[in-house]
Amino acid sequence: DRLLFAGAGATAGANRLVSLLGLVAPTPEAREAAAARAVSERPLVLVGPYEHHSNLLPWRDSSADVVAVPEDAEQGGADLGALEEALLEAKADGRPLVVGAFSAASNVTGIVARVDDITALLHTHGALAVWDYASAAPYAIELAMNPPHEDAARAALLAKDALFFSPHKLAGGPQASGILVYKKSLARRGVSSAPGGGTVFYVSREEHVYVKNDEEREEGGTPAIVGAIRAGLALQLQKAVGAAAIAEADAALLAATRAAWGAHPRLAILGHPTARRLPIFAIAIRAFDPGGGGGEGEAATRPLLLHHNFVVALLNDLFGIQARGGCMCAGPYSQALLGIDSALSAALQAQLVKKEDNEVLRPGYTRVSLPYFADAATVRYVLDALLFVAEHGWKLLPQYTCDAASGEWRHVHQKRPARAWLGSVSYDGGRMAWGGSAGAPAQLRADERGEAAAEARYASALAE
């Protein structure tokens, strides 16, 4: 096995792997030319139903055909029957290369893939097994390129061809470098997918010779030394905590969440209800009117939802909880979760592309993740905060305004800008100063404190 530090998380790892496999198609014309070749000359990439854009777009923009394996309706995860059918079809078509690229866990719902079963099935049919561990790595999902097994033949089937992940998602990992691990056999000899300083043995006026060590040959440029060290430290910390302890904590978090949220009529946890999952939750909150929001004749089947970014704003403003709203860079899966078919997706895309002030139309939900190291009081606080928003959030809609161009929601009395820009920094007079609320007049800061106190009293009254 070989390991590369790959820059910007799993995204960089996936793109580097595409290059290692010789599948780069740098222009639309190159992709069109690749698609025009006979099927027997075109590589095929099979992706799962939960893929993050990082494990989807690099393959889509490569010289390979991409086919998505559907979700198993009964137990969640990739449909292994559909996967085997696709593999058999690829073999019949004489595909020169078949790659299976799957997420070990969804970054949206936390649903965990049957990693060993999928890997063995891919290898049984001669395909490469590639895994995106970006969302699984911070939890008790083992990062095993070569899972041990008493049967040598079974062990060979379970050995992955490549995996990549984002150590910056681990506890203590922010700013850590992404990591790609791959079998040495995947590297193309004599060439580099990232040529530059440090990759060559000798360069003359006419030619150059790359170093033989493929790890050195693939890491051109000045290494992100601090990021690499931080990645190692974050992995050491996780190992010291132990997979068993993390798994126990994850199970407790899932149980607490289901007990708190499971019966609430307006709080929906998206995703397959019985699939194995991690404590990552995509949440949709229904508004007070359970019968609105549909088109003609649809009122009973399409209830109104609180806008995901409105929910995010309430969690931040009322409780100091940072959550994220949107599709979590997993557009196809998110649209499936929200019941958005191809026609509605095309209509939304047309509106988003047509006007710059339609960002509020971008579909999504609110995601909340609970880490294994959160104490019981913190977990209870987060769970209760979501229950409060589910019960009372709609009452606060008159207190907020939406910026249609950005999709952000702000309290009507919020005077400071929603975002801080580097352009606001000044070095006049030999000192660094920022032109935000930190430098605002004292009266403005006092007004903001008064408004915050009034909002807190109002929220408290709602809960009584």
N, C-alpha and C positions, 0 to 999 in steps of 0.2 A: 504493500500500500504506500501511497505518496500523499503528502499533505502540503497544501498551499495556503498562505494567508492571502485572502482575496479581496481586501479593501472593504467596500460598502456592503457588508453583511452577506446574506444568502443571495441577494441579487447579483452581486459580483461573482459569487461562486458559480451560479447557474450560467451566467454569460461566459465565464472562463471555460466551463465544461463544454458548452456548445462549440467554442473555438477549438478546444482540445480534440473534439470528435471530428473536426473538419467540416462542420455544418454551417459555418458563417455564410450568410448571403447579405452583403452590406448594402444593397440597393433594392428598390422595388423591381427594377429590371432584372436583377440577378435572381430574385425570388420567382418572378414570372417565368424565367428561363428554366429554373429548376422544376417548376410545376408542369412545364410543357413536356418534360421527359416521360418516357414510358414508366408505368408503375413499377416494373422490375428494376428500374434505375433510381427510384426515389426512396430515400429513407423514410421511416415512419416513427412517429413519437406518439405513444399512448399516455394520456394524462388522466388524472383522477377527477372526481366530481367537485373537489373542495379546493382546487389550486389557487394559491396566491398568484398575483400577476407575475411575481418573480420566477415562478416555475411554469409559467404559461407563455408570456410574451417572448422570452428569448427563443423558445422553440417555434412559436408562430412566425417569428421573423427570421427563421433559419431556412435552409434549403430542404427541410423535411416536411412531409405532410403531418398534420396533427389531428388526432381523433380523441375525443373525450369519452371516457368510460362512465356510464351513468351510475347513479347511486342505487344501492340495494334497498328496495322499498321496504323489505321486511326487517332487516337488522342494521341498516345504515352502512356507511363505508362504500367502497367501490364494489360493484356487482361483479363477482368473480366469474360467473357464467358468461356475462357479456365480454369480460376481458379475455377469456379463453377463446371465444368466438372470433374476436378481433385478431388474436395471435394466430389462430388457424388460417384465417383469411390472408394475413400477411405472409404466412409461409406458402400458401397456394399462389399468391401473387409474385413470389420470388423476390421479396423486398431485400435489398442489400444490407440493410441495418434496421433493427427494430429496438427502440428504447422505450422502457416504461418509466415515466417520471411522475412520482406520487408524493403527496404531503403525508408525513408520518402522523400529523395531527392538524386539524383545521384551525387557522388563526381566527376564524369567525365564531364557530360553535364549540371548539375544543374536541370535536369528535376524532377518535383515534383510529388509525388504519390498522388492518390486519397485516402488519409489515411482513412477517415471515411467510404467511400464506401467499401473498402477492409476489414476493421475491422468488419463492420456489416455483410458482406458476410461470413467471417470466423466464426463468432459467430453463425450465422444462421445455419451453418452446424456442430456446435459443436467443432470447431477447436480453438486453442489458437492464439491470435494475438500478434505478437512480432515485434517491430519496432526499426530499426537502425536510430537514429537521428544525427549521427556524422556529416553529411554534412548539414543537415537542421537546426540544433540548432543555428549556428551563424547568421542566417537570420531571417526573420519574419514568421517562421513556429512555431506555438505554441507548446510548450512541455506540452501537456495535457494528462495525464493518464486517466482522467475521464471528457471528454468534456461535458459541461452542455447542457441539452436539456429539453424542457418543458414536453416531453413525457417520463415517467420513463422507459417504455419498450425500447424506442429508445436509451435512455441514457445508459442502460445496454448493448445494442449491441455495442455502440461506445467505451465503456470503454476498454482500452488496458490491456493485461495480463502482458506485460513487455515492457520496452524500455531501450535502453542504448545509451550513447553519449559520446563525448570527449570534456569536457570543455576547454581543451588546444587549441581548435580551435576558441574559442570566443575571442573577443577583451580583452586583458589583461590576457588571460588564459594560456599562455605557462607554462608548468610544473604542471598544475592542474591535479588532479586525475580523472580517468574515473568514470562514474556513471552508475549504474544499478538500475532501479526501477522496482519492480515486485509485483504482488499480493501475499499476504501472503499465499494463498492456494497452491502456487507452491512449497513452501519450504517443504522439507521432515523432518518430526518431528524426533527428537532424534539423528540425525546425522548432520555432517557438511561437506560441499563441500570443505572447506579449513581448516582442523583441525590444531590446534596449540595453541600457547599461547593466552589467552584471550577468548577462545571459550568454555572452560569447567567450570563446577561448582565444580567438585571434581575429583581428580585422585588418585587412590590407586595403590598398587603393581600389582593388578590383573585386575582392570577395571577402567573405567572413565565414568563420567556423564556430558553431555553437558548442557550449560545454556539453559533456556527455550526461552529467547528472540532470535528470529532467526536472527535479525540484528547483535547482538553480536556474535552469534554462527557462522556466516558466514564471519566475519572479523577477521581472525586469524593473529597474528603477530603484530609487531609495526606499528601503522597506519602512513600514510604519512600526518602528521598533516598540514604541510605547503601547500601541494598540495590540501588538502581538503578545507583549508581556501581560497586559491586562487580560487578554483572552485566556492565557494560561492560568493566571491567578483566579479568574472567575470559575474555570473548570475545576481547579484544585479545591476551591471553596465548596462547590456543589458536591464533589466526591467526598469531602470531609463530612458534610451533612449526611450523605448516604441516601441511596435510592429508596430504601425501605422507609426511612423517616419521611421523605418527601411524599411517597405514595400514601402513607398513613394520613399526612396532613391534607393531601388532595382529596382523599375520600371523605374526610371530615368536612372539608369546605363544600363539596358537592352535596353532602347530606344536609348541611345547614341551609344551603341555598334552596334546595328543593322543599325543605320544610317551611321556609319563610315565604317563598314566592309561589310555590306550586298551586295553591288554591285561590290566588288572587284573580278575580275575573277580568281585570284590565291589564295585567302584566303577563306578557307572553314571552317565554324562553324559546327562541327559534332553534330549529334543528331537529333531527330524528329523536324521538322521545326516549328510546330505549338503548341507543347506541352507547358504547363505552366512550367516555369523554373526560376532558380535563376541565378544571374550574375557569373556563373562558366562556362568557355568556353574551350572546347577541339578544338584545331585548327590544321588544316593541311594546309601547304603552298605548292602550286604547283610550280615546277621549271619553268624556262623560256620556256622549250619545252613542249607544251601541248599534244604532241603526242607520247612521249617516255615512256619507262618503262614497256611495256607489252611484253609478249612472242610472238611467231610467230602468226601473225594474230590478235594480241590484242593491237597493238600500239595506236589505237584510243580510247580504253576504259580504259587503265590503265596508266594515266599520271605519270610522275616522281614527287615525293614529296621531298622537302628538308628534310633531316634527322632531326627528332624532337630535338635531342640534339645539332645539329648545330644551329637551331633556338634559342634554349635556350642560347647557347654561344654568339650569336650575341646580343640578348637582354641584356645580362649581360655586355658584353665588350663595346658595343656602347652606351648603355642607362642606365646602372646600374639597370636594372630591373631583379628581381629574378623570374623566372618561372620554371616550372618542365616539363621534357620530359619523356615519357614512357607510360605505360598502367595504371598508377595511382592505382595499386593494384586492378584492376577490369578487369582481363584478358578476361573472356568470353564476356563481354559487349564490351570491346575495340576491340576485334577481329571482332565482328559483325559490329561495326562502320567502321572499316577499310576494310570490305569486305573479311575478311580472313575466308575461309571455313575450315572444319575439316581436309581435306587432306593437305592444305597448313600449317595449324597450326601444324600438326604432323611433317611435313618436317622441319619447323623452330625449333621445339622442339628438333628434332634429331640432328640438327646442333649445337644448343646451348649446348646440353648435351655432344656431342662428343668431342668438342674442347673448351678449356678455352679462346681462343682468338677470339671467334665469337660473343661476346656480342653486337657488332654493328648491328647484324642481328635481335636483339629483336625488335619487332614492337612497334610502339607507335605514339604519337602526342604531341603537346605542350599544356599545360594547363595554363590558366591565370584566376585568380579570382580577382574580384573588390569588396572591402569591402564597406559597407554602409557609413563609415566615411571618405572615400577618397574625397578630395575636387575636384572641377571642373578642376583645372589646372592639377592635378595629373592624373585624368582620361583621359583628353585630351592628355597628354604626353604619356600615355601607349597606347592609341588607335593609335596615330600617329606613335609610335615606331613599332607597328605590321604592319602598312601600309608600312612603310619604308622597313622592312624586306621582306614583301611580294613582293614589287616592285624591290628591289635591292639586296636582300640577296644572290641570286645565283651568283652575280658578285664577292662576297667575298670568294667563295669556294677555289680559289687558295691561299688565305691568311691563310687557316686553314688546319690542319692535324687531322686525326681521330685516336684515340687509339682503335684499334679493340677489344682489351681485355676488355676494360671498357666501350666502347661506347661513351667516352667523346671526345669533339672537343676542340682543343686549337689553338691559333694563332701561326704561325710558328716561331715567335720570342719570344714567352713566355718562359722565362728561369726559373722562379720559378716553383716548383712542383705543380701539379694540386690539390693535397690534402695535408693537414697537418696531421701529425701523432703524437700521444702522445709519440711515441718512439723518436721523435726529441727533446723532452724536456730533459734538463740536469739540475742537481742540484750541479754540481761540484763547489767547492769553496764556498759552502754555499749560493748560489744564484740560482734562477730559471732562465733558459735561454732557448730559443727555437732556433733550428738550421735552421730556415726558412729564407725567404728573409729579415726579420727584422734584422738579424745578418749578412747579405751579405755585401760585400765591397761597398763602396759609389759609385764606378764607375759603378757597376752592376745596382744599383738602379737608377743612372742617365741614363744609357742606356735604362732601362725599361720605364722611364718617357719620354724619347725621342721617343721611339717606340710608346707609347700610343698617344703622340701628333701627330705623323705622321699618325697613323691609323685614328684619329679623322679628320684630314685634308682630308684624302682619302675618308672617309665616307661623309664628307660635299660636296666634289666635285661630288660624285655620285648623290646626291640629287638635284644638280643644273640642 
